[in-house]
Amino acid sequence: MKACVYTQYGPPEVVSFIEAKKPIPKSNEILIQVNYATVNRTDCGFRSAEYFVSRFFSGLFRPKNTILGNEFAGIVAEIGTNVSSFKLGDKVFGYNDKTFGTHAEYLCLNEKSNLALIPENIEIYQAAAICEGAHYALCDIRAAKVKAGYHVLVYGATGAIGSSAVQLLKHFGANVTAVCNTQNVDLILSLGADNVIDYQKEDYSKRPQQYDFIFDAVGKTSFKIGKKVLKEKGIYISTELGKNGANIWVALLTPIFSKKKVLFPIPFMYLEDVHFLAELVRTNQFKPVIDRTFKMEQIVEAYQFVESAQKVGNVLLEIDASC
Ligand SMILES: NC(=O)c1ccc[n+]([C@@H]2O[C@H](COP(=O)([O-])OP(=O)(O)OC[C@H]3O[C@@H](n4cnc5c(N)ncnc54)[C@H](OP(=O)(O)O)[C@@H]3O)[C@@H](O)[C@H]2O)c1
């Protein structure tokens, strides 16, 4: 099968588009013919090993799993003898951040993994981008214990995580103020944001509005700035570690010294979350934002674009659009 393979950590050019061995499903696994995957910031992080800590999961000296990609949408092409949840031809989507492997024509997964049938009101390419950004957003929204009526500011509302956060926060009944640049204001309003602040024209921390929760979805603001507009018991969460890991240290110290707290939740996805997101898609409450699509052989360009930190929503990798 064709696959995007890397055998050493480094820049986008360490990934090659080559022939690899097609996996064979075990008795409890399904073989998925991947139609679309995403290329996302997690793939970039594991590929570059920019944060050394990622090597404790992916291999100290070189990657154990040589095919990246953690999201997919595709078709069940084979099933193991003990599989009962899926049948041949089912259209499925899901998330695999344990062994990755979606940047390839075929992927084997245990039938109990994070996967589900694609809702009928969404195209297969869109389904590939349901999980990653949304599961980070969901994890942080839950950690902040967001309730209906909460005032939440999403900084960097146009990334995969930010654009998911805006939609999920509206589902939970929050009043959402989204921060983005001029050209994306209409997009963010279309996702349901109640207010938009254009960071190219205005500093959100100078407004009188106070927030219960500030979610820095792109790691471009800070607790130091955000706390000026956090309510007395407000919560600040960033998706990035911050300068010198500042967000970890502040997360440890603010519960002791401050009523305004920084949290740094460890993201985790359960099968119930995949079903929860599928239901939101089915009921038109959530739709992943897609920026652009690259062909599999353009994997290096795809990584370069994702690393520019200017993508709007998600970047897709077209593996096989024929199905
Ligand atoms: N904690 C984790 O495990 C984990 C996992 C995955 C990703 N991440 C991190 O999460 C962050 C978000 O990832 P993502 O994939 O959602 O999106 P992303 O690719 O990092 O963000 C793209 C968006 O960021 C916005 N942006 C860039 N500079 C900005 C600035 N100075 N102020 C406000 N917005 C700015 C851009 O919007 P405009 O066009 O509006 O400028 C762009 O649309 C990344 O920093 C990534 O490293 C963390």
The ligand as a Gaussian input file, in Angstrom:
#p B3LYP/6-31G(d) Opt

LIG

0 1
 N       -1.946000      20.392000      24.131000
 C       -1.832000      19.489000      23.127000
 O       -1.662000      18.305000      23.320000
 C       -1.955000      19.999000      21.709000
 C       -2.313000      19.133000      20.679000
 C       -2.503000      19.641000      19.431000
 C       -2.288000      20.992000      19.223000
 N       -1.879000      21.775000      20.258000
 C       -1.621000      23.195000      20.089000
 O       -2.860000      23.823000      19.974000
 C       -2.723000      24.981000      19.207000
 C       -3.869000      25.058000      18.210000
 O       -3.750000      24.101000      17.204000
 P       -4.795000      24.165000      16.006000
 O       -4.491000      23.029000      15.129000
 O       -6.148000      24.319000      16.556000
 O       -4.540000      25.514000      15.258000
 P       -3.269000      26.242000      14.659000
 O       -2.864000      25.709000      13.371000
 O       -2.176000      26.307000      15.604000
 O       -3.862000      27.705000      14.594000
 C       -4.227000      28.295000      13.421000
 C       -4.946000      29.585000      13.729000
 O       -4.272000      30.320000      14.737000
 C       -4.590000      31.667000      14.571000
 N       -3.521000      32.541000      15.017000
 C       -2.243000      32.551000      14.616000
 N       -1.567000      33.523000      15.265000
 C       -2.464000      34.132000      16.093000
 C       -2.385000      35.194000      17.027000
 N       -1.244000      35.841000      17.261000
 N       -3.489000      35.531000      17.706000
 C       -4.657000      34.871000      17.494000
 N       -4.791000      33.865000      16.626000
 C       -3.713000      33.500000      15.939000
 C       -4.776000      31.844000      13.084000
 O       -5.942000      32.584000      12.987000
 P       -6.054000      33.978000      12.262000
 O       -6.113000      33.618000      10.811000
 O       -7.320000      34.522000      12.817000
 O       -4.827000      34.761000      12.608000
 C       -4.984000      30.437000      12.522000
 O       -6.238000      30.307000      11.890000
 C       -1.337000      24.927000      18.584000
 O       -0.517000      25.850000      19.259000
 C       -0.877000      23.516000      18.830000
 O        0.510000      23.407000      18.985000
 C       -1.746000      21.314000      21.477000

